[in-house]
């Protein structure tokens, strides 16, 4: 990377700044994120690639000896154990460039971020089900977990076909419906 180059305005331009071996890794990280969050947009924010979905979803940046991935979601305890060797700060993963890149963990990270993102879990629901939750003020999984399944099914526009999707989103975030 040449520090005198103009700041990149696209992810392609960002990737092009690095040696071919690093470009290959970055293209695969980008593809991994795209597969895990196909609905996400792409941008350059703070001069690094950022994927957006109702706000910033995940960013990555190349440094002298590692690739940083931000932010890191809570996920499950198993996920936390898997990312522990790469965690460098509360919300940062550091992937050494001289070690194999854990693309499967990047995919899991992005999937957890989609589920944590405001409206992220809503995107898989029908429009009437989305409106039902939004009218009730439910836009995050933590808010959803405060309700029982019976309460959610009672909302106008919420059908039983949405419940498996909501259960799966809660489970992936380590949450469940309230037992009220």
Secondary structure, 3 states (H helix, E strand, C coil): CCCCCCCCCCHHHHHHCCCHHHHHHHHHHHHHHHHHCCCCEEEEECCEEEEECCCEEEEEEECCCEEEEECCCCCCHHHHHHHHHHEEECCEEEEECCCCCCHHHHHHHHHHHHHHCCCCHHHHCCHHHHHHHHHCCCCCHHHHCCCCHHHHHCCCCCCHHHHHHHHHHHHHCCCCCCCC
